[in-house]
Amino acid sequence: MSTSNSAVVWVITLVASVAVGGWMSALAEEGQFGTPKGTEGTRIFKATEHPFYSGEFHLKGERATLIGSMRDTPPWDHLDYAGKHLNAVKGTITIDVNELTNTGQVVAEFVEGTDRYHIVFDRFAARAPFQDGGIATRIYEHGDSGNGDPLYPKTWLYLGAWGTATMQKNDQVLYKDYDAHFMVMERSRDPKTHEVRYPVKRTLPGGETDPAGMGIDLWVRSKEQNTNNFPPFETFVHLCWEEVTWR
């Protein structure tokens, strides 16, 4: 075969290889894991859209902070956006729940001074559709999300629950069947200043949290109101944990 004919064959082969390669690449992209299909864009799927979703969550929180003190008398601020009345306490939270069946148990323990506190949160119930029966995952809450109250920044919940809890102090019941709520959420407090930058003039739509970190918040509160306090409840126990371990 002449040199010119060889060159022609080589060019034809190259063009064919590129065409076949492009076709195979297109097929690969169409079936590639993590590649958006059609109009999916980059949406996050609901947990139940995953065929092997178990609904089971097992987490532990450490580096506990008590917002304010168990000894506070009204008026008090137990959200403390400025981060001026935070108490590092020795304590943990363990979360073992099934989001599909809205069952399980959350146990929080901490020590303040000479007093030991123990919270058991194991009765879950929804008061709004977004709470999905009492335990929910992959939702936005607070801020301008339209879910929950606006007292906290809009945050992405990896997991959240609503219901009632019982709290003990030194093995004696302190609060029985009080409203409770926990959130495994994007980091809301600045790791250096400990402030919650909220509310602020919104310049971006994502909310005033930091997706580069994670925390757990737990609230136990009375039904009785007291407008001298913030939030306006007679009792509002608020804890957070800065280190989150998925077990």
C-alpha positions in Angstrom: 0.0 0.0 0.0 1.3 3.4 -0.9 2.2 6.0 1.7 -0.7 8.2 0.6 -3.2 5.3 0.8 -1.9 4.5 4.3 -2.4 8.0 5.4 -6.0 8.0 4.1 -6.7 4.7 6.0 -5.1 6.1 9.1 -7.3 9.3 9.0 -10.5 7.3 8.4 -9.6 5.0 11.3 -8.9 8.0 13.6 -12.2 9.7 12.6 -14.2 6.4 13.2 -12.4 5.9 16.5 -13.3 9.4 17.7 -16.9 9.0 16.6 -17.3 5.6 18.3 -15.5 6.9 21.4 -17.8 9.9 21.6 -20.8 7.7 21.2 -19.6 5.4 24.0 -18.7 8.3 26.2 -22.2 9.7 25.7 -23.6 6.3 26.7 -21.3 6.2 29.7 -22.3 9.7 30.8 -26.0 8.8 30.5 -25.6 5.9 32.9 -22.8 7.3 35.0 -23.4 7.4 38.8 -23.7 11.0 40.0 -24.6 12.4 36.6 -27.8 14.4 36.5 -30.4 12.9 34.2 -32.7 15.0 32.0 -34.1 17.8 34.1 -32.8 16.6 37.4 -30.2 19.2 37.6 -28.4 18.9 40.9 -31.4 18.4 43.1 -31.0 16.4 46.3 -33.2 13.3 46.3 -35.5 12.4 49.2 -34.2 9.7 51.4 -37.0 7.4 50.3 -36.0 7.7 46.6 -33.0 5.6 47.4 -33.8 1.9 47.1 -31.6 0.8 50.0 -32.6 3.5 52.5 -32.8 1.9 55.9 -34.1 4.9 57.8 -31.8 4.1 60.7 -29.6 6.8 62.1 -27.0 6.3 64.8 -25.1 9.4 65.9 -23.2 10.8 68.9 -22.5 14.4 69.8 -19.6 15.6 72.0 -18.1 18.9 73.2 -21.4 20.0 74.8 -22.4 23.6 75.4 -25.3 24.7 77.6 -26.8 28.0 76.4 -27.2 30.0 79.6 -27.5 28.1 82.9 -30.0 25.8 84.6 -29.8 28.3 87.5 -30.9 31.3 85.4 -33.8 33.4 86.7 -36.0 35.5 84.3 -35.3 37.4 82.3 -32.9 35.2 80.4 -31.8 34.6 76.8 -31.3 31.0 75.9 -30.7 31.5 72.2 -27.9 34.0 72.9 -27.0 34.9 69.3 -24.0 36.9 70.6 -22.5 33.9 72.3 -21.9 35.7 75.6 -23.6 33.3 78.0 -22.4 29.9 76.8 -21.3 27.2 79.3 -19.1 24.4 78.2 -20.3 21.4 80.1 -19.3 17.7 80.3 -21.9 15.7 78.4 -22.9 13.8 75.3 -26.0 13.1 73.2 -26.7 9.7 71.5 -29.2 9.4 68.8 -30.6 6.0 67.7 -33.8 6.5 65.7 -35.6 5.1 62.6 -36.9 7.9 60.4 -39.2 5.6 58.5 -41.1 4.3 61.6 -40.6 7.5 63.7 -39.3 5.4 66.6 -36.1 5.2 68.7 -34.5 7.1 71.5 -32.4 10.2 72.1 -30.4 10.4 75.3 -28.6 13.5 76.5 -26.5 13.8 79.6 -24.6 16.7 81.1 -23.2 18.0 84.3 -23.4 21.6 85.6 -21.6 22.3 88.8 -22.5 19.4 91.2 -25.8 18.6 89.4 -26.2 15.8 86.8 -28.9 16.1 84.2 -30.4 13.3 82.0 -32.8 13.8 79.1 -34.7 11.0 77.4 -36.5 12.0 74.2 -38.3 8.9 72.8 -41.8 10.0 71.9 -42.0 11.5 68.5 -45.0 13.2 66.9 -45.6 15.7 64.1 -47.5 19.0 64.4 -46.8 20.1 60.8 -46.5 18.2 57.5 -42.7 18.9 57.2 -42.1 17.0 60.4 -43.0 13.8 58.6 -44.6 11.9 61.5 -42.1 13.2 64.1 -38.7 12.4 62.6 -37.6 13.9 59.3 -34.4 14.0 57.2 -33.2 16.3 54.4 -35.3 19.4 54.9 -34.8 23.1 55.6 -36.1 24.6 58.8 -36.3 28.0 60.6 -35.3 31.3 59.1 -37.3 32.1 55.9 -37.6 28.4 55.0 -41.4 28.3 55.8 -40.8 25.4 58.2 -40.8 26.0 61.9 -40.3 29.3 63.7 -38.0 32.1 62.5 -36.0 32.3 65.8 -33.0 30.5 64.3 -31.2 30.8 60.9 -32.5 28.8 58.0 -30.6 25.6 58.2 -30.3 22.2 56.4 -31.3 19.4 58.6 -29.5 16.1 58.1 -32.0 14.8 60.7 -34.5 16.4 63.0 -37.2 15.2 65.4 -40.1 16.7 67.3 -42.1 15.3 70.3 -41.8 15.1 74.1 -39.1 14.3 76.5 -38.5 13.8 80.2 -35.6 15.4 82.0 -34.1 14.4 85.3 -31.9 16.2 87.8 -29.8 14.0 90.1 -32.1 11.0 89.3 -35.3 13.0 90.2 -37.8 14.0 87.5 -37.4 17.7 86.8 -39.6 18.1 83.7 -42.0 15.4 82.5 -43.5 15.3 79.0 -42.0 18.6 77.9 -41.9 19.6 74.3 -38.6 18.7 72.7 -36.8 19.1 69.4 -33.4 18.1 68.1 -31.6 19.1 64.9 -28.5 17.6 63.3 -27.7 20.7 61.3 -25.3 22.9 59.5 -23.0 24.7 61.8 -24.7 27.8 63.2 -22.2 29.3 65.6 -18.9 30.8 64.5 -16.2 28.4 65.8 -14.0 31.3 67.1 -16.5 33.9 68.4 -19.4 31.4 69.1 -21.9 33.9 67.8 -24.8 33.1 65.6 -24.8 35.7 62.8 -28.5 36.1 62.8 -30.6 38.0 61.9 -28.6 39.8 59.2 -29.4 41.5 56.0 -29.7 38.6 53.5 -27.4 38.9 50.5 -27.4 35.2 49.5 -30.3 32.7 49.6 -28.7 29.9 51.6 -29.2 31.0 55.1 -26.7 32.2 57.8 -25.1 28.8 58.5 -21.8 27.3 57.5 -22.1 24.0 55.5 -18.5 23.3 56.2 -19.4 22.3 59.7 -22.1 20.4 61.6 -23.7 20.5 65.0 -26.5 19.0 67.1 -29.0 21.2 68.9 -31.5 20.0 71.5 -34.3 22.1 73.0 -36.6 21.0 75.9 -39.3 23.6 76.7 -42.5 24.1 78.7 -45.9 24.9 77.3 -46.2 27.8 79.8 -45.2 31.1 78.3 -43.1 33.9 79.9 -42.7 37.0 77.6 -39.8 38.2 79.8 -37.6 35.4 78.5 -36.2 34.7 75.0 -37.6 32.5 73.6 -40.8 33.4 75.5 -41.2 30.2 77.5 -41.2 29.6 81.3 -38.6 26.9 80.7 -36.3 26.5 77.7 -33.3 24.2 78.1 -31.0 24.6 75.1 -27.9 22.5 74.5 -25.6 22.0 71.5 -22.8 19.7 70.6 -20.0 20.7 68.2 -18.5 17.3 67.4 -20.8 14.9 65.5 -20.0 11.2 64.9 -22.0 9.0 62.6 -21.9 5.5 64.1 
